[in-house]
Amino acid sequence: MTLFGQLVIGPPGSGKSTYCRAMSFHLRNTIKRPVVVVNLDPANEQPPYQADIDVQDIVEVDEVMERLHLGPNGAILFSMEYIESHMEELKDQIVSRGAYVIFDCPGQVELYTHHSSFRNIVNEITKWGIQLCVVSLVDSHYCADASKFISVLLTSLSSMLHLELPHINVLSKIDLVNKMGPLDFKLNYYTEVLDLSYLLEHLDERVCGKRFIRLNAALIGLVEDYNLVSFYPLNVQDLGCLHRLCKAVDKANGYVYGELEERSVIGLTHSESGVELESESDRSLQYQEENT
């Protein structure tokens, strides 16, 4: 039997665990989809959800740090390599549930950009018959700084190429974007990743130096050559926003709706007048367009 799921990745503080809680609640209670949430982060001791399966039953970062005298990052890398060699302990727990799976992953970016253990774990999971879509979260506050947004683009592209899976990039905490001050461009400039050369105009040569600007220009050229990166805006408190992202993930990993779920989806995506629900992210986008 083919199963489906989401692999939720992103740097620390991007809202991965909060997203897993919100999305699992939405799927279970609104769409009526059976869901299993897997904590795949051996350092996430108190996630804001009830993990159905917890990798800390196999290995704990604190214990690794104490026994091997490693720092936090080294302990995470060791733990992921240990998990890679003990995947059979997870297989029976996950596959036997026969449900949609959400994996909450660690926050070390190197796991997704160039380290081999996490990719090997993902490859093993796909061999179990689970069709995955990567949901990669980054905090929307990076949009407020041109050089930081360029680094986000490069990291997102690296993850897409390294993991080789259907991939949805997400700007999280979009409901807070207006509290970070005015953006240099309209919000859709960042979500659709439009002409990136305009970002260079917001790098101060007197502060950054010519070499730094040339480096960013080269990185922009690389991202635009691949033409793969775009973003979905996300406010986890907005039902319509969550549902639109859910539909994008379902399209990416090929999920087929069940009969009960289809009725729930039809009721969700239409208001009483038959118009799709307006989300907070749409209103944020409209606000930025009107005030930029």
C-alpha positions as CSV (number, residue, x, y, z in Angstrom):
1,M,0.0,0.0,0.0
2,T,1.3,3.4,-0.9
3,L,1.4,6.0,1.9
4,F,2.0,9.7,1.7
5,G,3.6,12.3,3.9
6,Q,5.4,15.5,4.5
7,L,9.1,16.0,5.5
8,V,9.2,19.3,7.4
9,I,12.6,20.9,7.4
10,G,14.1,24.3,8.1
11,P,16.5,26.2,10.3
12,P,16.0,26.7,14.0
13,G,13.2,29.1,14.9
14,S,11.4,28.8,11.5
15,G,8.3,27.2,13.1
16,K,8.7,23.6,12.1
17,S,7.2,22.0,15.2
18,T,4.4,24.7,15.3
19,Y,3.6,23.9,11.7
20,C,3.5,20.2,12.4
21,R,1.0,20.8,15.3
22,A,-1.2,23.1,13.2
23,M,-1.1,20.9,10.0
24,S,-1.8,17.7,11.9
25,F,-4.7,19.3,13.7
26,H,-6.1,20.6,10.4
27,L,-5.8,17.2,8.7
28,R,-7.4,15.3,11.5
29,N,-10.2,17.6,12.5
30,T,-11.0,19.5,9.3
31,I,-10.2,17.1,6.5
32,K,-10.7,14.0,8.6
33,R,-7.4,12.4,7.4
34,P,-5.7,9.9,9.7
35,V,-2.3,11.3,10.6
36,V,0.8,10.1,12.3
37,V,3.3,12.7,13.6
38,V,6.9,11.5,13.8
39,N,9.4,13.5,15.8
40,L,12.6,12.9,13.8
41,D,14.6,15.4,15.8
42,P,16.6,13.8,18.6
43,A,17.1,17.2,20.2
44,N,13.4,18.2,20.3
45,E,12.6,17.1,23.8
46,Q,9.3,19.0,24.3
47,P,7.5,19.4,20.9
48,P,4.2,21.4,21.0
49,Y,2.3,18.3,19.9
50,Q,1.9,14.7,21.0
51,A,4.3,12.7,18.9
52,D,2.9,9.4,17.8
53,I,6.4,8.1,17.2
54,D,9.5,9.7,18.7
55,V,13.0,9.1,17.5
56,Q,14.3,9.9,21.0
57,D,13.2,6.3,21.9
58,I,16.2,5.3,19.8
59,V,18.7,8.0,20.5
60,E,18.9,11.2,22.6
61,V,21.2,14.1,21.8
62,D,21.9,14.9,25.5
63,E,23.0,11.3,26.1
64,V,25.3,11.4,23.0
65,M,26.8,14.7,24.2
66,E,27.5,13.3,27.6
67,R,28.9,10.0,26.5
68,L,31.0,11.1,23.5
69,H,31.8,14.6,24.7
70,L,30.4,16.2,21.6
71,G,28.9,19.6,21.1
72,P,25.3,20.1,20.1
73,N,25.9,20.1,16.3
74,G,28.3,17.1,16.5
75,A,25.8,15.2,18.6
76,I,23.0,15.9,16.1
77,L,25.1,14.6,13.2
78,F,26.1,11.5,15.2
79,S,22.5,10.9,16.2
80,M,21.3,11.1,12.6
81,E,24.0,8.6,11.5
82,Y,22.9,6.3,14.3
83,I,19.3,6.6,13.2
84,E,20.3,5.8,9.7
85,S,21.7,2.5,10.9
86,H,18.6,1.7,12.9
87,M,15.8,2.5,10.5
88,E,14.1,-0.9,10.9
89,E,13.1,0.2,14.4
90,L,11.0,3.0,12.9
91,K,9.7,1.1,9.8
92,D,7.3,-1.2,11.6
93,Q,5.9,1.6,13.8
94,I,5.3,3.9,10.9
95,V,4.1,1.6,8.1
96,S,1.8,-0.5,10.3
97,R,-0.3,2.7,11.1
98,G,-1.3,3.0,7.4
99,A,-1.8,6.7,7.9
100,Y,-0.6,10.0,6.4
101,V,2.8,10.8,8.0
102,I,4.3,14.2,9.1
103,F,8.0,14.1,9.9
104,D,9.3,16.9,12.2
105,C,13.0,17.1,11.3
106,P,16.0,18.7,13.1
107,G,17.1,22.3,12.5
108,Q,20.7,21.8,11.4
109,V,20.7,23.1,7.8
110,E,23.8,21.1,6.8
111,L,21.7,18.0,7.1
112,Y,19.6,19.2,4.1
113,T,22.2,20.8,2.0
114,H,25.2,18.5,1.9
115,H,25.4,15.9,4.7
116,S,24.6,12.4,3.5
117,S,23.0,10.7,6.5
118,F,19.6,12.6,6.3
119,R,19.4,12.0,2.6
120,N,20.0,8.3,3.2
121,I,17.3,8.3,5.8
122,V,14.9,9.9,3.4
123,N,15.8,7.4,0.7
124,E,15.1,4.5,3.0
125,I,11.7,6.0,4.0
126,T,10.7,6.2,0.3
127,K,11.6,2.5,-0.1
128,W,8.9,1.7,2.4
129,G,6.3,3.0,-0.1
130,I,5.9,6.4,1.4
131,Q,5.6,9.2,-1.2
132,L,7.1,12.3,0.4
133,C,7.0,16.0,-0.2
134,V,9.5,18.3,1.5
135,V,8.0,21.3,3.3
136,S,10.9,23.7,3.8
137,L,10.1,26.6,6.2
138,V,12.1,29.8,6.6
139,D,11.1,32.8,8.7
140,S,9.6,35.6,6.7
141,H,11.7,38.2,8.6
142,Y,14.6,37.4,6.2
143,C,12.7,39.3,3.5
144,A,13.6,42.5,5.4
145,D,17.3,42.1,4.5
146,A,18.4,41.7,0.9
147,S,21.6,39.7,1.7
148,K,19.8,37.4,4.1
149,F,17.1,36.7,1.6
150,I,19.7,35.8,-1.0
151,S,21.2,33.4,1.5
152,V,17.7,31.9,2.0
153,L,17.4,31.4,-1.7
154,L,20.7,29.6,-2.0
155,T,20.0,27.4,1.0
156,S,16.5,26.5,-0.4
157,L,18.0,25.7,-3.8
158,S,20.8,23.5,-2.2
159,S,18.2,21.6,-0.2
160,M,16.1,21.0,-3.3
161,L,19.0,19.6,-5.2
162,H,20.4,17.6,-2.4
163,L,17.2,15.8,-1.3
164,E,15.8,15.2,-4.8
165,L,12.2,15.2,-3.7
166,P,9.0,17.2,-4.5
167,H,9.6,20.4,-2.6
168,I,7.5,23.2,-1.3
169,N,9.3,26.3,0.1
170,V,7.4,28.3,2.7
171,L,7.8,31.8,4.2
172,S,6.5,31.2,7.7
173,K,5.1,33.7,10.3
174,I,3.8,35.8,7.4
175,D,1.2,37.3,9.8
176,L,4.1,39.0,11.5
177,V,5.8,40.4,8.4
178,N,4.2,43.9,8.8
179,K,5.6,44.1,12.3
180,M,9.1,44.0,11.0
181,G,8.9,47.3,9.2
182,P,8.2,48.0,5.5
183,L,9.7,45.6,3.0
184,D,11.8,47.0,0.1
185,F,9.3,45.3,-2.4
186,K,5.8,44.0,-2.5
187,L,5.4,40.6,-0.8
188,N,4.8,38.8,-4.1
189,Y,8.3,39.8,-5.2
190,Y,9.6,37.5,-2.5
191,T,7.1,34.7,-2.8
192,E,7.4,34.5,-6.6
193,V,11.2,35.3,-6.6
194,L,11.0,37.9,-9.3
195,D,13.9,39.8,-10.9
196,L,16.6,39.3,-8.2
197,S,18.9,41.9,-9.6
198,Y,16.9,44.6,-7.8
199,L,18.1,43.2,-4.5
200,L,21.6,44.4,-5.2
201,E,20.4,48.0,-5.2
202,H,19.6,47.5,-1.5
203,L,23.2,46.4,-0.6
204,D,25.2,49.4,0.6
205,E,28.6,49.3,-1.0
206,R,30.0,51.6,1.7
207,V,29.1,49.0,4.3
208,C,29.3,45.7,2.5
209,G,32.2,46.4,0.0
210,K,32.4,45.8,-3.7
211,R,33.5,42.1,-3.3
212,F,30.5,41.3,-1.2
213,I,28.1,42.8,-3.7
214,R,29.9,40.9,-6.6
215,L,29.5,37.7,-4.5
216,N,25.8,38.3,-4.1
217,A,25.4,39.0,-7.8
218,A,27.0,35.7,-8.6
219,L,24.7,33.9,-6.1
220,I,21.7,35.6,-7.6
221,G,22.8,34.4,-11.1
222,L,23.1,30.9,-9.8
223,V,19.6,30.9,-8.3
224,E,18.0,32.4,-11.4
225,D,19.8,29.9,-13.7
226,Y,18.1,27.0,-11.9
227,N,14.8,28.9,-11.7
228,L,13.4,26.4,-9.2
229,V,12.8,28.4,-6.0
230,S,9.5,30.1,-5.0
231,F,7.6,30.4,-1.7
232,Y,4.2,29.9,-0.2
233,P,3.2,32.4,2.5
234,L,2.1,30.7,5.8
235,N,0.2,31.8,8.8
236,V,-0.4,28.7,10.9
237,Q,-3.4,30.3,12.6
238,D,-5.2,30.8,9.3
239,L,-7.4,27.9,8.2
240,G,-7.5,28.9,4.6
241,C,-3.8,29.4,4.4
242,L,-3.1,26.0,5.8
243,H,-5.5,24.4,3.4
244,R,-4.0,26.0,0.4
245,L,-0.6,24.7,1.5
246,C,-2.0,21.3,2.1
247,K,-3.4,21.2,-1.4
248,A,0.0,22.2,-2.8
249,V,1.7,19.4,-0.9
250,D,-1.0,16.8,-2.0
251,K,-0.4,17.8,-5.6
252,A,3.4,17.6,-5.2
253,N,3.4,14.1,-3.7
254,G,0.5,12.7,-5.6
255,Y,-1.9,12.1,-2.8
256,V,-5.4,10.8,-3.8
257,Y,-8.3,12.1,-1.8
258,G,-10.7,9.7,-0.1
259,E,-14.4,10.1,-0.4
260,L,-14.9,11.4,3.1
261,E,-12.0,13.7,2.8
262,E,-13.3,15.1,-0.5
263,R,-16.6,16.2,1.1
264,S,-14.7,17.9,3.9
265,V,-12.4,19.7,1.4
266,I,-15.4,20.9,-0.7
267,G,-17.0,22.3,2.5
268,L,-13.8,24.0,3.5
269,T,-12.8,25.7,0.3
270,H,-16.2,27.3,-0.3
271,S,-17.9,29.9,1.8
272,E,-21.7,30.2,1.8
273,S,-21.6,32.2,-1.4
274,G,-19.4,29.6,-3.1
275,V,-16.2,31.7,-3.0
276,E,-12.9,30.3,-1.7
277,L,-12.0,31.5,1.7
278,E,-9.8,34.6,2.0
279,S,-6.8,34.0,4.2
280,E,-4.8,36.2,6.4
281,S,-1.8,35.7,4.1
282,D,-3.8,37.1,1.2
283,R,-4.7,40.1,3.3
284,S,-1.1,40.6,4.3
285,L,-0.1,40.5,0.6
286,Q,-2.8,43.0,-0.2
287,Y,-1.6,45.3,2.6
288,Q,1.9,45.2,1.3
289,E,0.9,46.0,-2.2
290,E,-1.2,48.9,-1.1
291,N,1.5,50.3,1.2
292,T,4.7,49.8,-0.9
